[in-house]
């Protein structure tokens, strides 16, 4: 059955292009010729989802699987949702307008915590039971992956199974097991037992979580996790992250889908390497995407040539967690500018310490855009605590190089509420921002831009699973607001623009980031109270989230505001991402001592990743 969307509906919503499909490079197949139908579901609005590189990669990857058709679906904006509910229009895929309820699999990506209510809303709009326990044999299998799948606790009641790790490796295996189960007439539970045989898959219903009955340290709330154990014979103890050994072996998508409308980022994106060598102690991605693996320069150019030819984009983003850690970056930039002088190249996640005049000159060949530097902390003491491994001199030199290259906009990112932070550290953010402006004034007028704008942004520190700071307490709302107010007063320079994150939203992110299965009732209650698109100021309902937390008896003191014990069982201990808990705790102790750890190219710190990856920077150095 196909969903019919009348023109009158499309003419009455804000951006009808979100709901019509038919984009250039969309993949169209005859559904009757494919025995497995999969829908990739992005739990945010189309404008955001279509900028996500992982969607483009997995869309091509899954469609390349034998006899599988992968389509796409996004969360409808409020105007469209209202009409869909009024007219009983089910949520559908963009390729064939098939109701999501008719698919074999729905795959949700968990990119950020504040998208969780959208997942529940999408299931409800599709007519699929919200809770996994209520789904029957005719309902789609709901799977989830992405960075936040590494803590399966908060969404465990709503997801049938999790895919842990990199999506390119195990889909073919998964679909083959599904075919085998279907041919044998197996049930939904029979298939989930087969899913458990894949090392990187985690099926929540096969594990029982038990809780202690005494109060946790630092609060009156009872219920630290006692254990997470399989509840059926033969179920594995842990799901182990899957890793791509050689990135060049995978056919990178060179025909990305091109939206008909303006999206958040309107450009081609190329992944130049995966992982990070740096080991910042607050960074979940830096730990969970280990080890570092590079795409070869030859493959990168093969893909750049094809992508630009197949899309017509005039802006190219070379993406990674730390772009200028790629060994051949200068050669790539120079060759791109030689081949495509009209193409503007952007490099997200630049590190100041590796920033050089040579790189600046290559970037200047294209259209100048703003440069972003993630300084994270204002003092050297605090940068050592978080293992940022950059100095103030390197930050200022990097900004000076930018100004000498006639860049006129620099963005500086910091975090408030980091472990051991004092008000002196907060003041230092304002001081460093002013010092950056002073670098511009030191350049002769004829050699600098006409004006300068320094954009200083702060977010609030949220402790993340699988980081050395997973044991930390998170600062409370009042602490956040006090530091934010102090910094607002401290920055009084017309050339500095200060932006800050919402403090209570960071509190919610902390709750959902390290929450266990009991936090699922908060998510469900908040959704019932009307919460969705929670990362959007237009829809964010702080009062309803507060009410959901209160009505469910959830104590933020337990989940957010207490230090964890060294041997505490975490909701994510049932997942093995390669980096060991012992290594993370060593790093946690070093943070409190103000000791730094060298990056992976300088020295292997025995993080444990070699045990499961057998590839990447650390493994190659050890083998040599």
C-alpha positions, -999 to +999 in steps of 0.1 A: +000+000+000+013+035-009+005+066+011-012+093-009-004+128+001-029+153-014-015+186-028-036+204-003-015+189+025+018+198+009+006+234+002-004+239+038+030+230+054+061+251+058+085+231+037+068+206+014+101+194-001+107+175+032+080+151+024+080+144-014+111+124-021+122+122-057+156+138-051+186+134-075+206+102-068+178+086-048+178+049-052+147+035-068+139-002-071+109-024-077+100-035-041+085-067-054+120-079-066+136-075-031+129-099-003+140-076+026+127-040+030+147-018+053+140+018+062+167+041+076+150+064+101+166+096+111+149+110+143+151+146+133+137+169+106+147+162+070+169+194+068+192+180+095+191+143+086+201+148+050+233+165+062+243+134+081+272+116+064+264+084+081+230+083+065+245+086+030+270+059+038+246+034+052+219+042+025+244+031-001+258+003+020+225-014+027+212-009-008+243-028-020+233-058+001+218-088-018+181-085-025+176-056+001+159-023-006+168+005+018+146+036+019+146+067+041+122+084+066+125+115+088+106+130+117+079+153+103+079+189+115+050+200+138+028+213+110+030+181+090+025+159+121-006+178+130-021+171+096-010+135+096-027+128+129-059+147+118-061+128+085-048+094+099-018+095+074+008+070+086+045+079+086+060+067+053+092+062+034+104+089+008+112+065-020+080+045-024+056+062+001+053+028+019+040+030+055+068+022+079+046-005+095+050-026+064+089-027+065+109-057+078+133-035+096+134+001+109+169+013+117+172+044+139+204+063+144+211+075+179+232+106+173+222+128+202+202+123+234+176+150+227+163+131+197+150+102+218+114+114+221+113+118+183+119+080+180+088+073+201+069+098+181+079+083+148+069+048+160+035+062+171+029+080+138+037+047+120+012+028+141+039+006+156+037-002+194+061+020+213+074-008+237+093-037+222+074-061+245+041-052+228+051-058+192+038-088+174+050-110+146+037-086+119+055-055+133+089-044+119+120-051+139+133-019+155+170-017+156+193+012+167+229+021+161+251+052+162+273+067+189+246+067+216+238+030+211+269+024+232+247+030+262+217+009+254+200+016+288+177+045+283+161+032+251+162-005+259+124-008+264+117+006+229+144-011+208+144-047+197+182-049+192+213-026+189+241-026+164+273-017+181+301-003+160+306+006+124+276-001+101+295-012+070+305-046+083+275-068+095+244-059+076+248-086+050+252-112+078+221-099+096+199-101+066+211-136+058+201-147+093+167-131+087+162-150+055+171-183+072+147-177+100+119-168+077+125-199+055+123-221+086+091-204+097+108-190+128+093-165+151+104-130+161+121-144+192+138-171+171+153-144+149+165-123+179+183-154+192+201-155+159+208-118+161+226-125+194+250-148+176+265-118+158+292-104+182+283-067+177+245-071+183+228-065+217+193-077+224+180-060+256+153-085+264+179-113+268+195-095+297+182-089+333+193-058+352+193-061+390+197-032+414+210-027+449+186-017+476+210+006+496+215+043+489+242+053+465+271+074+476+264+111+475+226+109+475+196+092+492+184+074+461+187+036+461+194+014+431+229+013+418+232-016+393+241-049+410+246-068+377+235-072+341+234-108+332+220-130+303+187-145+312+188-174+287+213-201+281+238-194+253+234-156+253+268-138+252+280-118+281+288-087+261+283-072+227+316-063+211+320-033+188+327-042+151+355-023+133+362-017+097+398-030+091+406-011+058+384+018+050+394+016+013+378-018+010+344-002+013+328+015-017+323+050-004+290+065-017+299+087-047+263+096-056+249+111-024+212+121-025+208+158-033+179+175-015+156+198-034+157+223-005+183+242+015+196+220+043+217+229+073+249+220+054+246+223+017+279+207+005+296+175-004+313+157+025+342+133+024+355+112+053+393+113+052+400+092+082+381+076+111+390+077+147+412+101+167+447+099+181+443+126+207+426+111+237+407+141+251+392+128+283+357+143+278+353+130+243+331+100+237+338+099+200+376+100+205+374+069+226+346+049+208+358+055+172+393+042+179+415+031+162+426+057+137+424+044+101+431+066+070+416+066+036+443+066+010+449+098-009+442+079-042+408+067-029+399+101-016+405+117-049+387+090-067+357+098-045+361+136-047+361+135-085+330+113-086+311+132-059+317+166-075+308+152-109+276+136-096+263+164-074+275+198-088+284+210-053+308+239-050+318+233-014+336+203-001+340+193+035+369+170+045+355+154+076+371+137+106+374+142+143+407+161+139+411+171+102+447+182+102+460+150+118+456+134+084+492+128+071+485+138+035+462+168+041+484+194+024+487+174-007+449+169-008+442+206-004+467+216-030+454+191-056+418+200-050+425+236-056+445+227-087+417+205-101+387+225-089+397+261-084+360+271-079+355+246-050+356+259-015+371+234+010+362+234+046+379+215+074+359+209+106+376+201+138+409+219+132+434+216+160+454+247+168+487+230+176+489+214+141+479+246+124+506+259+101+511+287+076+514+261+048+479+248+056+466+284+059+479+292+025+462+261+010+429+270+026+432+306+013+431+293-023+394+288-019+367+311-006+375+322+029+350+311+056+352+312+093+377+291+112+368+271+143+392+262+171+381+240+200+401+253+229+377+237+254+393+254+285+408+288+293+437+278+315+466+254+309+459+237+342+424+227+330+435+218+295+459+194+311+431+179+332+411+172+301+442+161+281+438+187+254+475+189+249+477+224+235+492+256+250+479+292+250+509+301+229+498+276+202+462+289+203+473+325+199+498+316+172+471+297+153+447+326+154+474+350+144+481+329+113+444+331+105+444+368+108+476+371+087+458+351+061+430+378+062+404+356+079+380+379+097+360+354+117+373+329+143+351+307+165+364+295+198+347+267+216+349+261+254+331+240+280+319+252+314+316+228+343+346+207+335+360+185+364+381+206+389+370+239+372+372+271+393+360+306+387+396+315+377+392+290+348+359+307+338+376+341+338+404+328+317+379+321+289+371+358+287+408+367+290+418+343+262+391+356+239+405+391+244+440+379+237+428+365+204+414+399+194+447+415+204+465+392+179+445+409+151+455+444+163+492+434+163+490+429+125+496+460+104+464+475+090+473+469+054+480+432+061+449+422+080+411+421+073+391+453+077+375+440+109+374+410+130+348+390+148+357+364+175+327+341+183+332+326+218+308+297+225+304+277+256+286+245+261+281+228+295+302+197+303+281+164+301+299+133+313+297+106+287+299+068+288+332+052+277+353+083+287+376+088+316+350+113+330+322+087+331+328+086+369+324+124+373+296+143+388+279+168+365+276+204+377+241+213+388+218+238+370+225+266+395+263+261+391+259+262+353+239+294+354+263+311+379+293+305+356+274+315+325+263+348+341+299+355+353+313+350+318+286+371+302+297+400+324+334+393+318+331+395+280+327+432+272+343+437+238+323+446+207+346+424+186+337+393+208+303+377+204+294+353+232+269+324+227+260+297+253+241+265+255+209+260+275+218+249+310+188+227+318+191+210+284+226+200+293+212+185+326+188+164+305+216+153+282+235+142+313+205+122+325+199+105+292+237+100+285+244+079+316+209+067+324+199+031+329+167+013+318+147+031+344+153+064+326+131+050+297+100+059+317+112+096+318+116+096+280+081+080+276+064+103+300+080+134+284+068+123+250+033+117+264+035+153+277+042+166+242+080+166+240+096+162+206+123+180+187+138+187+221+171+201+206+151+228+188+142+260+207+109+262+189+098+229+205+119+225+236+096+222+266+117+225+297+086+226+320+073+193+306+107+176+311+108+188+347+073+175+352+082+141+336+113+138+359+092+147+390+062+125+381+084+094+375+103+099+408+136+102+390+163+118+411+189+139+392+211+137+423+215+100+416+220+101+378+238+135+374+252+150+406+272+123+423+307+109+417+307+072+407+325+046+427+356+031+410+340-004+408+304+007+400+286-013+374+275+010+346+245+005+323+269+003+293+292-023+309+274-049+288+291-033+257+327-037+248+340-009+226+376-020+228+389+007+251+391-010+285+375+003+317+409+000+334+425+023+309+397+048+313+400+048+351+438+053+348+431+084+327+405+096+352+431+094+380+457+112+358+432+140+352+429+147+389+467+148+391+469+172+361+490+147+341+486+144+303+488+114+280+507+115+247+487+110+215+486+076+198+513+084+172+537+094+199+532+065+222+508+036+227+491+039+261+476+004+262+440+015+259+429-020+249+417-013+214+444-036+198+426-065+214+396-063+191+407-041+162+440-055+150+443-025+128+450+013+130+479+034+142+486+017+175+485-018+160+507-010+131+533+006+154+533-023+178+536-049+150+565-030+135 
